Amino acid sequence: MRKEMAKYLIIIDMQRDFVTGALGTAEARALTPSLCAYARQFDGKVFFTQDTHQEDYLSTQEGRLLPVKHCIEGSEGWRIVPELEDVFARADAVFCKPAFGSPELARELRRRFEAGEVDAVELAGVCTDICVVSNALLIKAFLPEVPVAVLSALCAGVTPEKHEAALETMRSCQIEVR
């Protein structure tokens, strides 16, 4: 007997440092209420990712290329935005990731797919042009036959132009942009 299929919403890095903190943007702040409303009514499984760095961040390759200390594990900036804390508290899984994409997230979705538990994946969050696109491409590589969509109005890039460029990249890789 086949298990019931499920939709997954992956909320990428909706952490204080990316919304109101060190790397926050007006676009990330603006999408937060809509993303909260969508997540609360979502009829499926909800996963979160958290960008997670250590105190030595500035000595890492990423830190040398982006010398802004952010999302240091356990710090206020690392925490999920307060508006999403209720959804985060009931998340089906949380993936702390030291880099842009999370292979663990993609592997877990593949494991669930092989068990007959995944029929669609949606992504929302920040930053469209860095972590959202990285995770969307990983998920599509691990699950080439599963529909993967990015919710463009519930994502924000480093700049509006980079957001649009990332959406175009995802379209080219057969990720639906809604």
C-alpha positions as CSV (number, residue, x, y, z in Angstrom):
1,M,0.0,0.0,0.0
2,R,1.4,3.4,-1.0
3,K,1.9,6.0,1.7
4,E,0.1,9.3,1.5
5,M,2.1,11.8,-0.6
6,A,3.0,15.1,0.8
7,K,3.9,18.7,-0.2
8,Y,6.9,20.3,1.4
9,L,7.5,24.0,2.0
10,I,11.2,24.8,2.6
11,I,11.7,28.1,4.3
12,I,15.2,29.2,3.6
13,D,17.2,31.3,6.2
14,M,14.4,33.5,7.5
15,Q,16.8,34.6,10.3
16,R,17.1,37.9,12.0
17,D,20.5,38.8,10.4
18,F,19.0,38.4,6.9
19,V,15.8,40.3,7.7
20,T,16.5,43.1,10.2
21,G,20.2,42.5,11.1
22,A,23.6,42.6,9.6
23,L,22.5,41.6,6.1
24,G,18.8,42.6,6.3
25,T,17.0,44.3,3.4
26,A,13.8,46.2,2.9
27,E,12.7,43.5,0.6
28,A,13.2,40.7,3.2
29,R,11.3,42.8,5.8
30,A,8.5,43.4,3.3
31,L,7.9,39.7,2.4
32,T,7.9,38.5,6.0
33,P,4.1,39.0,6.7
34,S,3.1,37.3,3.5
35,L,5.5,34.4,4.1
36,C,4.2,34.0,7.6
37,A,0.6,33.9,6.4
38,Y,1.4,31.4,3.7
39,A,3.4,29.1,6.0
40,R,0.6,29.1,8.6
41,Q,-2.0,27.9,6.1
42,F,0.3,25.5,4.2
43,D,-1.2,22.1,4.0
44,G,1.9,19.9,4.1
45,K,5.3,19.5,5.8
46,V,7.4,22.5,6.6
47,F,11.2,22.4,6.8
48,F,13.5,25.3,7.7
49,T,17.1,26.0,6.9
50,Q,19.3,28.1,9.1
51,D,22.5,29.7,7.9
52,T,24.9,28.6,10.6
53,H,28.4,30.0,11.1
54,Q,30.9,29.8,14.0
55,E,33.0,32.6,15.6
56,D,35.8,32.0,13.1
57,Y,33.5,33.0,10.2
58,L,35.7,35.8,9.0
59,S,38.6,33.4,8.5
60,T,36.6,31.1,6.2
61,Q,36.5,31.5,2.4
62,E,33.0,32.8,2.6
63,G,33.9,35.2,5.4
64,R,36.9,36.6,3.4
65,L,34.6,37.1,0.4
66,L,31.7,38.4,2.4
67,P,33.3,40.0,5.5
68,V,30.1,40.6,7.5
69,K,29.8,38.5,10.6
70,H,26.3,37.0,10.5
71,C,24.2,34.0,11.7
72,I,26.8,33.0,14.3
73,E,25.3,29.9,15.9
74,G,23.4,30.8,19.1
75,S,23.4,34.5,18.5
76,E,20.3,36.7,18.2
77,G,21.0,37.2,14.5
78,W,21.0,33.4,14.0
79,R,17.5,33.0,15.3
80,I,14.4,32.7,13.1
81,V,12.5,36.0,12.8
82,P,10.0,36.4,15.7
83,E,7.1,36.5,13.2
84,L,7.8,32.9,12.2
85,E,8.6,31.4,15.6
86,D,5.2,29.6,15.9
87,V,5.7,27.9,12.5
88,F,9.4,27.1,13.4
89,A,8.3,25.5,16.7
90,R,6.2,23.0,14.8
91,A,8.6,22.4,11.8
92,D,9.0,18.9,10.6
93,A,12.7,19.4,10.3
94,V,15.4,22.1,10.6
95,F,18.7,22.0,8.7
96,C,21.6,24.1,10.0
97,K,23.9,24.7,7.1
98,P,27.4,26.1,7.1
99,A,27.3,26.9,3.4
100,F,24.8,28.2,0.9
101,G,23.1,24.8,0.1
102,S,22.2,21.9,2.4
103,P,23.1,18.5,1.0
104,E,21.4,17.1,4.2
105,L,18.1,18.7,3.2
106,A,18.3,17.3,-0.3
107,R,19.2,13.8,1.0
108,E,16.3,13.9,3.5
109,L,13.9,14.8,0.8
110,R,15.3,12.0,-1.4
111,R,14.9,9.5,1.4
112,R,11.3,10.6,1.9
113,F,10.7,10.5,-1.8
114,E,12.0,6.9,-2.0
115,A,9.6,6.0,0.8
116,G,6.8,7.5,-1.3
117,E,6.3,10.6,0.8
118,V,7.1,13.5,-1.5
119,D,5.1,14.8,-4.4
120,A,6.0,18.5,-4.6
121,V,8.5,20.9,-3.1
122,E,8.1,24.7,-2.7
123,L,10.8,27.1,-1.5
124,A,10.6,30.6,0.0
125,G,12.9,32.9,1.9
126,V,16.2,34.6,1.5
127,C,18.4,35.2,-0.3
128,T,17.0,34.3,-3.7
129,D,20.3,34.7,-5.5
130,I,22.4,32.8,-2.9
131,C,20.8,30.3,-0.6
132,V,17.4,29.9,-2.2
133,V,18.8,29.1,-5.7
134,S,21.5,26.8,-4.2
135,N,19.0,24.7,-2.3
136,A,16.5,24.7,-5.2
137,L,19.2,23.4,-7.5
138,L,20.4,20.7,-5.0
139,I,16.8,19.5,-4.5
140,K,16.2,19.4,-8.3
141,A,19.4,17.4,-8.7
142,F,18.4,14.9,-6.0
143,L,14.8,14.7,-7.2
144,P,14.7,15.3,-10.9
145,E,11.2,14.0,-11.3
146,V,9.6,15.9,-8.5
147,P,8.0,19.3,-9.2
148,V,10.1,22.0,-7.5
149,A,8.8,25.6,-7.3
150,V,10.1,28.8,-5.9
151,L,7.5,31.3,-4.6
152,S,9.0,34.5,-6.0
153,A,6.8,36.9,-4.1
154,L,7.9,35.1,-0.9
155,C,11.6,35.5,-1.6
156,A,14.1,38.4,-1.6
157,G,17.5,38.7,-3.1
158,V,20.5,40.7,-2.1
159,T,19.1,43.3,-4.6
160,P,15.9,43.2,-6.7
161,E,18.1,42.7,-9.8
162,K,19.9,39.7,-8.4
163,H,16.5,38.3,-7.2
164,E,15.3,38.4,-10.9
165,A,18.5,36.9,-12.2
166,A,18.2,34.0,-9.8
167,L,14.6,33.4,-10.8
168,E,15.7,33.2,-14.4
169,T,18.5,30.8,-13.6
170,M,15.9,28.5,-11.8
171,R,13.5,28.7,-14.7
172,S,16.4,27.5,-16.9
173,C,16.9,24.5,-14.6
174,Q,13.2,23.5,-14.8
175,I,12.3,24.9,-11.4
176,E,8.8,26.5,-11.6
177,V,8.7,30.2,-10.6
178,R,5.4,31.2,-9.2
